[in-house]
């Protein structure tokens, strides 16, 4: 009897399994918190020079210089009159010499105010976000490989400790450098949690529920966006927001030690007895009578404890080709996803309302993914989603702002969100168990480059206004076609052998149907 057979006989969604799946999936909330929290903690408020001897309110512009549209200097926010005794149009201006005052009508405190990231230093806010995404990239590499080395559950626990500790420390940061450093550390752990959590859920599930559980993380991500928005709406101080959102992950340390490790990973490392214990813990006492005691019958050659690394996914020729395609698809999907998300913030809608809409919009997108990729296949639906994104981006470049443009942009966001869920599931199913976590780490790393570059694409509009959306369209089109070169995985067992794609057709068929027993128990 093999692992999938045991899970199938256990029903795959027994009481114990539902608890395990739910507790692991809940960690995805915290990743959404950390990835997007700076939208509110770094929210932009109106500001102007602090004039200690003058009582000035935001509605009183008597002592605030008007902005001159013919210059690159923001006179209203960054300049003050050199003499306030007799102000006229000829009164000289100078830089703010006593700091700044901020409008608190929307945010009571932001990192811009505490660290004075304004005027000449206003680019530092974007720099902090770029550094954060760099941390996400590093986390994808480090924790993806670490999970293949020491196990899925220990890696998640390490990430939770690092994320919670760094997140709480961030709320007490007294300098921009310390804030940026702590955010970088938080990012590495936040991505480690999401990446390894996804891999673990894929390995805990049987064939029928693998896609559904993988997509469940997408629903948790969307819920995290909504929770973040509500917390930010009712708590307008950035330090308090940061602290409130950093604490929940720490509570998972009370239950994580009691959850099972991936029996597939344990078996791939030759830990047969531990794999049986983990599988019994997963299926629960109600399935205690199911036979799971055949680990000792595995051939010795399959009990190798060799530690595979990220380099192993590039040794086999076909796996190398598949990896390059997966990396390109992740790069494009993440770039387009964040590119569209950035554009929605400029629609003139209240930022809290925008994020609530974005959060709820992703629910039907994930639900679409859940149903269609199991029914019509991973490759075909990813191609359709990215083609829809291509048409949406292409059309948006030639539509004037208004309701029609908003509708088209939302269609594109819907499609690329569905594509994101599809490529997430497909990637995990293409990689063999010994390098699955490392492969997902490399794929996610490529996606992080997409997120880093996505804010730079709009700069192409300096040469031609529709150029950014045309750029997104071309990449989406290429991604939709390249995915067709990947193997279809719907309804198939997870590959176990590192060289499965280079085996003769007959042997590959045996692996696909698990007639060889590397995950047999």
N, C-alpha and C positions, 0 to 999 in steps of 0.2 A: 504494500500500500504506500502511495506517495503523499506528499504534503497536500497537494490540491485535492486528492481523493479524500483525505481525512477532513479537510475543511468543507468539502462538498457534503459528506455524510453528516457533518456537524451542523449543516445548514448555513454556514458562513456568516449568519447574522444572529447567532444565539445571544442570550442575555449577557454573558461574559464578554463576548466579542464586541457587542455594541458599546459596552462600557470602555473597553480598551481603545476602540476606534475613536470614540468621542473625546476621551482624555488626551490622546495624542493630537487629534485634530485641533483641539482648543488652543494649542500653542501658536497656531497660525495667526490668531488675533494680535499677538504681541509683535509679530513681524510687520503687520500693516501699521500698527501704532508708530513704530520706529522709522519706517520708510517715509511716512507722510507727515509726521508730527511738525516738521519745520514749516509746513505751509501755514500753521497757526502760530507756533512759537516764534517764527521769523516773519510774521505778518507785517506788511508795510503800513505804517501810520503817517499822517501828515506831521511835519515837524518844521521848526523855524528856530532862528537864533535865540538863545536865552539872554534877555536883556534885564539884568538885575535891578536897575533903577527905574524900570518902566513896567507898568502893569499892562500886560498884553494877553488877550484871549484869541482863540483861533478865529472868532468872528470879527475881531477888531484888527483890520489890516492897516491901520494908520501908520504904524511904525515898522511895518514889514515891507521891504522893497518888492515891487511887482516883478514878475519874471519877464525877461527880455527874450522873445522867441528867436531873435537874430543871433544869439550867442549860445555856446555850449555850456554855459554856467547856469545853474538853477539859482537865480538871484533870490527867489522867494524863500527857499529853504536853507540856502547855504551862505547868504550874504547879509550884512547889516549896515546901517548907515554909520558913517564915522562920526557924525554929529547929529544929536537929536534936538538941539535947541531951535533950529529953524530949517525944517526938512523941506526940500524942493526937488525938482527933477534933476537939478545939477549937484545935489549933495553926493559926495564920493561914497563908494561902497567899499567894505572890507570883509574879510572872512570872519566867521563867528569866533569870538575870542573867549566867550564864557560858557561854552557848551550849547546845548539845544533844549528846547521845550518840545513836548510831544502831545499830540491829540490823543486822548484816552477814551474817545467815544466808542471805539470798537475794541481795542486791546488796552488793558490796564498796564501791561508790561510785555516787552518783546526783547529779543536778543539785540535788535538794532538800538534800542534805547539803553540797555544796560552796558553794551560794549561800544556804543556810539558808531555803529556801522552805517554811517550816512555820508552824504556828499562824496568826497574823494574815496571814502572807504566803503561805499555802498556795494561794491562788487564782492566784498568779503562774505556777504550772506550767500551768494551763489557759490563762492569758493567753498564754504562750509558744506554745502550740499554735494558738491563735486567730491570733496574729501570723503564724505559719508559713503557715496556710491563706490569710491575706490576701496573703502573698507568692505563693502558688500562683495566686491570682486575678490579681494584677498580671502574673505571668509569662504567663498565658494571653493577656492582651491584648497585651503588648509583643512577645513572641516569635512569636505567631500572625501579627501584621501584618509583623514583620520578615522572616519566612520568605517571605512573598509579595513582599517588596521586594528582598531580596538573594539569596534562594534558600534551599532546604531544608537542604542540607549545610553551608553556612557558618554558618547559624543554630545547627544542632546542635553544631558545633564550638565556637562561642562559649559555648553553654550548658554544655558539658562542662568547659571551662576555668573558668567561673564556679562551677559546682557543686563541682568537685573542690577548687578553691582555698578557697572559703568553707567547705566541709565539713571540710577539714583544719584551717583556722584555728579552727573551732568547738571542736575538741578541746583547744585551748590557751586558750580564753576564760577570763578571770579575774574576770569580773563577769556578773551576770545580764543587764544591758543589752547588753553585747557579745555574749553568747550569743544573745539574742533577735534582735539585728540581723543577726548572721551566719546564723542560721536563716532569717530572712526572705529574705536574698539567695540562700541555697541553694534555697529553695522556688521562687523565680522561675525559676531555671535548671532545676531538676528537672522542673517542669511544662512548660517549654519543650522539653526533650528528649522527653518522652513525647508531647506534642501534635504536634510537628513530625515526630517519628519515625513516628507513626501516619499522618499525611498523606502522608509520603514513601513509605511502604510501599504505601499505597493507589494511588499514582500509578505505582509501579514494576511493579505486578502487572497482569496481564491480567484479563479478565472472569472466567474460571473460578477463578482463584486469589486474587482480590481479597479475598473474605471470609475465606478461610483464613489469609492473611497478616495481615489486620487482627486476627483472633482470636488469632493467635500472640502478640501483645503481651499479651493477657490471660493466657495460659499463663506468659509470662515474669514478669508481675506476681505471679502466684501462687507461682512458684518463688522470686521475690525475698522474699516473706513467709516462706517456709520457710528460706531461707538466713539471713535476718535473725534468725529465732528460734534457729537453731543457733549463730550467732555470739554472740548475746546469752547463750545458755545456757552456753557454754564461756568467754566473756569477760565477767565480771561488773562490770568497771569502765567507767563511762560514757564516759570520755575515750578509752579504748582501743577501745571499740565504735565510737565516732564516727570515729576515725582509720581503723580497719580497713575500715569501710564506705565511706569517702570516697575511698580510693585506687583501687579497681577502675576507675572511670569514666575516670581519667586515662590508663589504658593504651589506651583507644580512640583517643587522639590519634595513635598510631603507625599505625593502619590507616585511619582515616576519610579522610585525604587521597587515598587510592587507590580509594575507592568512588565510584560514579557519582552525579551529581546527577539529579534528576527530569527526564527528557526532556520530560514534559508541561509542567512549569513553564517550562523553557527555550523550548519552542515557543510557549507562550502569551505570552512576552515578546519573541518574534521572533528568538531566538538559534538559528537553524536549524542551522548547522554544529555548534555545541556540542551541540545536542540529538541530532544523528546520532552524534557521538562518544560521548555518554553511553549511547545505546541500544546501540551496538556493544559498549561495555564491559560492559553488563549481560548481553547474550545470549552473550558469550564468543566465543573463537576458533573453537569447533566449529560456529558458525553464521555464519562470516564470509562465506559465499557468498550469504546472504540480501540482497535488494536493499533498501537504505535510503538512497537518494540523490536523493530527489525534493523536498527541502525548498525548493529555489529556485523551485518551481512554485506556491508558495502566493500567493494574491492579496495585494497590498500592504495592503489594508484590514485584513487579519488579522495583519499584522506590527507592529501598534501596540505601542509600549513603554510605554503608559500604566501607571502604578502605581496599582492599586486599593487601597482602604483598607477598614477595617471598616464605614465609613458606606455603602459601595456595596451591602452586603447588605440595606439597608433602603430603597433607592431604588425598586427594582422592587416593585410591589404584591404579587404572588404570592410572590416570594422573601422579602419582609418578613413575610408571614403564616407561611410555612414556618419562618422563623427564630424567630419568637416561640413557635411550637409546640415547636420543637427546644429552645429555651432553657428552657421550662417543663418539658419532659420530663427534661432534664438536672438541673434543680433538684430535681425530685422523686426521681429515681433515686439521685442522690448523697446526698440527705438521708436517704432510707430505708436505703440501703446502710450509711452510717455509724451511723445510728440503731440498726439491728439489731446491727452490730458492737459498739457500746458496750454493748448489753444482754447480749451473750454473755459479756462480761468479768465480769459479776456473777452467774455461775452457780455460784460456789464451786469452780471447777476451777483447778488450777495455771495461771498465765498462759502459761507456755511450752507446755503441752499445748493450751490454748485456741487459741493462734496456729498451732500445727502443724495442728490440726483444721481451722481456718478456711482455711489455705493449701491443704490437700488437698481440702477441700470445693469450692473454686473450680475445680479441674480438670474434674470432670464437668459443672459449670455452663457453662464455656467450651466444652467438647466438645458439649454440647447446643446451644449457640448456633451453633457451627460447622456442624452438620448441619441443624438445623431451619430456620434463616432462609434458607438457600439453597433448601431444598425447598419450604417453605410461604410464604416471603416475609417481608420485614422487618416490615411493619406488623402482620400477623396474629400473628406470634410475640411481638412486643413487647407487644401487647395481652394475649395469653394469659399472658405472664410477669408483667405488672403486675397482672392480675386475681388470679393466684395469690398474689402478694405482698399484695394487698388482703385476701383471705380469711385468709391466715396472720396478718397483723397484727391483724385484727378478732377472730379466735379467741383469739389469745394474751392479749388484754386481759382475758379472763374465765376463764383457766385458772390453777390454783394451781401454784406452783413444783414441779418434779419432772420425771420422764422424759418425760411427755407434752408438757409445755411446751417442753422442750429440742428435742424432735422437730419441733414446730410452728415454732419459731424457726428451726431449721436449714432447714426447707422454704422459709421466707420468705427466708432468706439465699441459698439456692440460686437461687430465682426472680429476686430482684433483681440478683444477679450476672449471670445470663443476660440480663436486661433491659439491664444496663449494656453488655455486649458488643454487644447488638443495636443500641442507639441510637448507639453509637460508630460502627459500620459504616454505619448508615443515614444519619447526619448527613453523613459524608464524601462519600457518594454523591449526596446531594441538592444540595450546594453545587457551583457551577461552578468549574472550575480556577482562574480569576483571583482568586477570593476564598475558595477552599476552606480554606486555612490560617487566614485571618482569621475565617471563619465558625465553624470548629472552636474558635478561640480564644474567641469570644463564647459559644459553647455551653458550653465548659469553664468560663468565667467564671460563668455561671449556676449550674453545678454547684458551684463553689466557695462561692457563697452558701449553697447547700444544706448543704455540709459545715460551714460556720461556724454555721448555725442549728441543726443537728442536736443538739448538746449542750444547747440551750436548750429543746427540745421536752419532755424529761422533766419540766421544771418545771411543766408543766400538770397533773401528777398532784396538785399541792397542792389544786386545786379538785375534781378527780375522778380517781381512780386510773386508770381505763381511758382517760382523755382523750388521752394521748400516742399510744397505738396507734390510737385512732379517728381522730386527726388524720392519721397516716401512711396509714391505710386510705383516707380520703377523697381525699387527694392522689394516691395510687396509682390509684384508680378514675378520677379525672379525666384522669390522664396516659394511661391505657390507652385511653380514648376519643379524646382529642385526636390521638393518633398516627395514627388512621385517616384524618385529613385530609391527611396527607403523601402525596406521590407514591410509588408502589411503584418500587423501583430494582433489584430482583433480576434479574440477567441482562442489564441494560442498560449501554450505554457511559456513561462518566463525562461529564456535561454540560460543555461548553466555553464557551458563550456566557453572558455575565452576565445577559442578558434572555431566556434560553431559555424560561422558564415563561410569559412574556407574548407569545410568538410565536403566530401563527395555528397551528391544529392541524396543517396540512400541513407548515409549516416546522418545527414542533416534532418531528414524526415524522422529518423529515430529519436533525435534530440527533441524535435518539435512535439512528438507524441509522448515523450518521456518513457520510451521503451528501454533506454539506458537509464540507470537508476541513481543518478547523482543526488537527486533530492528525494529518493525513495526511502521509506522508513518501514 
